[in-house]
Amino acid sequence: MATIQQCEAALESLAQQMATSSHGKNASGFKRAVSCQIPDLGTGFRAQLADGTLHEIIKGTDPGAQITLTASSDDLVAITSGELGFTTAWATGRLKIDASFSDLMQLRAML
C-alpha cells in the first residue's frame, strides 16, 4: 500500500506532466473541481483542473466535485507513473470515474 505522501507526490507529478503536455492545450477554458478518493487510505485529495492542468492539490475530498476519481493508493501511483495505463485502469475497474460524458471525453483527451 502506498502512503499518503506517495499519493500526493504522484498527483503533483501528474500535474507537472499535464502542464508540459501538448494534450492540455486542447483544454483551454475547461475548468472543473476534481476529487481523488483513495479508499484503502481512507482519504483523498481535491484540486482544480483548469486549462489542462491540476492546480491547488490539497488533502481532503470535495463532495461537490464535477469529476471524482477513485483508485487504490497503489493503482494511483501506478497510473501517474505510467506503469498502469489510464484507459486500462478504467476498463478493468481499478479506476472509477464519476463525471458527465462530456467531462469524461475532455479528460480522456488531456491524458
C-alpha positions in Angstrom: 0.0 0.0 0.0 1.4 3.4 -1.0 1.5 6.2 1.6 -0.4 9.4 1.6 2.8 11.2 0.8 3.5 9.0 -2.2 -0.1 9.6 -3.5 0.3 13.4 -3.1 3.7 13.2 -4.9 2.0 11.1 -7.7 -0.7 13.8 -8.2 1.9 16.6 -8.2 3.9 14.6 -10.8 0.7 14.2 -12.9 0.1 18.0 -12.6 3.6 18.7 -13.9 3.1 16.2 -16.8 -0.2 17.7 -17.7 1.3 21.2 -17.6 4.0 20.3 -20.1 1.9 18.1 -22.3 0.6 19.2 -25.7 -2.7 17.4 -24.9 -3.6 20.1 -22.3 -3.6 22.8 -24.9 -6.9 21.4 -26.2 -8.4 22.2 -22.8 -8.4 26.0 -22.9 -11.3 27.3 -20.8 -12.1 23.8 -19.3 -12.4 24.3 -15.6 -13.6 21.6 -13.1 -13.4 20.7 -9.5 -11.7 17.3 -9.1 -11.7 14.9 -6.2 -9.5 11.9 -6.0 -10.7 9.3 -3.4 -8.3 6.7 -2.1 -10.4 4.2 -0.2 -7.5 2.0 1.2 -6.1 5.0 2.9 -9.4 6.4 4.0 -8.6 9.8 2.5 -8.2 11.6 -0.8 -7.2 14.8 -2.5 -9.0 17.6 -4.2 -7.8 20.0 -6.9 -8.9 22.4 -9.6 -8.5 21.3 -13.2 -8.0 24.4 -15.3 -6.7 24.8 -18.8 -5.3 21.3 -19.0 -3.5 21.0 -15.7 -4.2 20.4 -12.0 -3.8 23.3 -9.5 -4.2 23.6 -5.8 -3.8 19.9 -4.9 -4.7 19.6 -1.2 -5.6 16.7 1.1 -9.3 16.1 1.5 -12.1 15.3 -0.9 -14.7 17.6 -2.4 -18.2 16.1 -2.4 -19.3 18.8 -4.9 -16.6 18.0 -7.4 -17.7 17.7 -11.1 -15.1 14.9 -11.6 -14.4 12.2 -9.0 -11.7 9.6 -9.4 -11.5 6.6 -7.1 -8.5 4.3 -7.0 -6.4 2.4 -4.5 -3.2 4.1 -3.4 -1.0 1.6 -5.4 -3.1 2.0 -8.5 -3.0 5.8 -8.3 0.8 5.7 -8.1 1.0 3.2 -11.0 -1.4 5.3 -13.2 0.5 8.5 -12.6 3.9 6.9 -13.2 2.8 5.3 -16.4 3.1 1.7 -15.2 -0.7 1.3 -15.5 -2.5 3.0 -18.4 -5.4 5.3 -17.6 -7.7 3.5 -20.1 -6.7 0.1 -18.9 -7.2 1.0 -15.2 -10.7 2.4 -16.0 -11.7 -0.6 -18.3 -10.6 -3.1 -15.6 -12.4 -1.3 -12.8 -9.2 -0.3 -11.0 -10.0 3.3 -11.6 -13.6 4.6 -11.2 -14.6 7.9 -12.7 -17.8 9.8 -11.8 -18.2 12.6 -14.4 -20.5 13.7 -17.1 -19.9 12.2 -20.5 -18.6 15.4 -21.9 -16.2 15.9 -19.0 -15.0 12.3 -19.4 -14.2 12.8 -23.1 -12.4 16.1 -22.3 -10.4 14.3 -19.5 -9.5 11.5 -21.9 -8.3 13.9 -24.5 -6.0 15.6 -21.9 -4.4 12.3 -20.7 
